[in-house]
Amino acid sequence: APVRKVTRFGGAPSNAWFDLLGLPDRADEPCQGIEDSQRTVADLVAAEVAAGIPHDRIVLGGFSQGGGLAYFTGLQFPEPLAGLLVLSGYLPKPSTIKVQ
């Protein structure tokens, strides 16, 4: 994950895929930066496909915030992927998810 300022940590720079405001109710957080991170993951998948790995052999995974990014990206990915592996994660911005 890139280094960015995280509101939850008082604006301190931290490795994070997107901004976190707090812990109590993440479902309503704007997750600023998540779409940029989603594009980064999609670009990584595209590079693997270009190297000959089919979509149905690619698994997205992550822990905590990375797991949330895996959910957010994988559930909306235009091609079926082999799966998602999420450890201690959650679904960010659930009301915006458009499952493909």
C-alpha positions in Angstrom: 0.0 0.0 0.0 1.2 3.5 -0.7 2.0 6.0 2.0 -0.8 8.5 2.6 -2.2 10.7 5.4 -4.8 8.7 7.4 -7.4 10.7 9.3 -7.9 7.9 11.8 -4.2 8.3 12.8 -4.4 12.1 13.3 -3.4 12.7 9.7 -0.1 10.9 10.2 1.4 9.3 7.1 0.9 5.5 7.0 0.7 2.7 4.5 -2.9 2.7 3.5 -5.0 1.8 0.4 -7.5 4.6 1.3 -8.3 7.0 4.1 -10.0 5.8 7.3 -12.0 8.2 9.4 -12.7 5.8 12.4 -13.7 2.4 13.5 -17.3 2.4 14.7 -19.3 2.6 11.5 -17.1 2.0 8.4 -20.1 1.4 6.2 -20.7 5.1 5.8 -17.1 6.2 5.3 -16.2 7.8 2.0 -13.0 5.8 1.8 -11.2 8.6 -0.1 -8.7 7.1 -2.5 -10.2 3.7 -2.8 -11.0 4.1 -6.5 -7.4 5.0 -7.2 -6.3 1.8 -5.4 -8.9 -0.2 -7.2 -7.4 1.0 -10.5 -3.9 0.0 -9.3 -5.1 -3.5 -8.5 -7.0 -3.7 -11.9 -3.7 -2.7 -13.6 -1.8 -5.4 -11.8 -4.5 -8.0 -12.9 -4.2 -6.7 -16.5 -0.5 -7.2 -16.4 -0.9 -10.8 -15.3 -3.5 -11.4 -18.0 -1.1 -9.9 -20.6 1.6 -12.3 -19.3 -0.7 -15.2 -20.1 -2.5 -15.8 -16.8 -6.3 -16.2 -17.4 -8.7 -14.2 -15.2 -10.2 -17.5 -13.8 -6.7 -18.3 -12.3 -6.3 -15.0 -10.4 -7.2 -14.6 -6.8 -7.3 -11.2 -5.0 -6.5 -11.2 -1.3 -5.6 -9.0 1.6 -5.6 -8.5 5.3 -7.6 -5.8 7.0 -7.8 -2.8 4.7 -6.2 -4.8 1.9 -8.9 -7.3 2.3 -11.5 -4.5 2.0 -9.8 -3.4 -1.2 -9.8 -7.0 -2.5 -13.6 -7.2 -1.8 -14.2 -3.8 -3.3 -12.2 -4.6 -6.4 -13.0 -8.3 -6.9 -16.8 -8.0 -6.5 -16.9 -5.3 -9.2 -14.3 -6.8 -11.5 -15.7 -7.0 -15.1 -14.3 -10.6 -15.6 -14.9 -13.5 -13.3 -11.8 -14.1 -11.1 -10.9 -17.4 -9.4 -11.7 -16.0 -6.0 -11.2 -13.6 -3.1 -9.2 -14.3 0.1 -9.9 -11.8 2.9 -8.5 -12.0 6.4 -10.0 -9.7 9.1 -11.4 -7.5 6.4 -14.7 -5.7 5.7 -16.6 -4.4 2.6 -15.9 -0.7 2.2 -18.6 1.5 0.7 -21.1 -1.4 0.6 -24.0 0.8 -0.8 -21.9 1.6 -3.9 -20.9 -1.9 -4.9 -22.2 -3.0 -8.3 -21.5 -6.8 -8.4 -20.4 -7.9 -11.9 
